[in-house]
Amino acid sequence: MTSRHIHFSQGISMRKLATAAVAAGLFFGGMGVAVADSWHEVATLKTKGGQFTDARYKWEPVEVQQGAFHVKGQLRDLDVNDGHNVYLLVKVHGYGWNRFDGVQKKSVFIDKLVHDGATRYTSTADVRVCVNRGSLHPDNCSPTKHFKRP
């Protein structure tokens, strides 16, 4: 009975060891995911009268900013004499556009987080820069840049 007891004890300790190893792997693996995504460059988004330059984006981890799409860069009014403002449009999943206004005749730094509160993390995003041409003319927008979480 003693040998059976020793064998049974070793089995439990091996299971505990294996469980601890798996738990440690998941913990450290999760930490790697949390810091894995870094800033990525975005080619300049440009339309007649406005541009979004020095732009970068990253996908935030769920634990930090609800898995948000994070975008930042310089929003520039290129035609200071046209009397129109520039703005940045960002949307996630298929939701409506979020509008971030610039300042007429100036360059402003934009640093925004956009997320979908209904999901654990945001997996797709679209970005474009536009010039507000008033109520009688359609706004001028750059082609839309699409992003997908890896």
Secondary structure as GFF3:
##gff-version 3
##sequence-region A 1 150
A	DSSP	alpha_helix	2	36	.	.	.	ID=ss1
A	DSSP	beta_strand	40	42	.	.	.	ID=ss2
A	DSSP	beta_strand	45	47	.	.	.	ID=ss3
A	DSSP	beta_strand	50	59	.	.	.	ID=ss4
A	DSSP	alpha_helix	62	65	.	.	.	ID=ss5
A	DSSP	beta_strand	69	77	.	.	.	ID=ss6
A	DSSP	beta_strand	85	92	.	.	.	ID=ss7
A	DSSP	beta_strand	98	101	.	.	.	ID=ss8
A	DSSP	beta_strand	107	114	.	.	.	ID=ss9
A	DSSP	beta_strand	124	132	.	.	.	ID=ss10
A	DSSP	beta_strand	140	141	.	.	.	ID=ss11
A	DSSP	beta_strand	145	148	.	.	.	ID=ss12
###
